[in-house]
């Protein structure tokens, strides 16, 4: 996805599971057994609501193929609410259309942070990049869910999504195009019976011309001797490889970290003067402390990603 949004799925998934009971399987050793709850195969029980505090530090980039780092540190309370058809929190708001142990289709929201052009070498003198919000359908298909002989469980999934993008500075809102992506994700839960989860994902993202214009277009009024006028085109935007780990030192606390590599070779606007690099690497680390959960539970699909 975009500079920050693409990290939301794996990291929010790790944070959400801080206190959520899972179906107990024979591969789990006795020292990590949690209360056994009656659930449909391929599903899991989660609290209807959760409240806590989460925070972290992110080191990424202003926009795809930018060399200027965008670093953010934040700590905020979070609230998650789940019903069979609506999910709020943990990375967005979701309206679930189809949900079964094999396939999940929902409508979801996402956000990408803003970036100032001041201090950005390539965009100096150009308008700032405002917050981007996205909404659209997302399809998840379970590819694998199997116990590992040495302990733990391996899960894999395919994802596909199309989202409308909107830009805002919180005084106005405008349409900013369409983004679409395909992805593969794999989780190794409770590695060798431990309290560690490993998460990896690979994604490819495409965007129409209107969104590509936002990142790479150089209109005549912003052209300089070192920054030629450029007309951006729609097409391939980026690929991302992500690897992360989560550790649960206490039942209601989860610590997570991850690194990502973004690849831009062959992108549709590689010739833009705002396109500075064909690859870049960033990282994120954080925590989620769940303070209180509801006693009432709701059954949701466990695809290994967000729930």
Helices and strands as residue ranges (DSSP letters): G 5-7, H 8-16, G 30-32, E 43-47, E 49-61, E 69-82, E 86-88, E 93-99, E 103-112, E 131-147, E 153-168, E 173-189, G 191-193, E 196-207, H 209-216, G 220-222, E 235-250, E 253-263, E 279-293, E 297-301
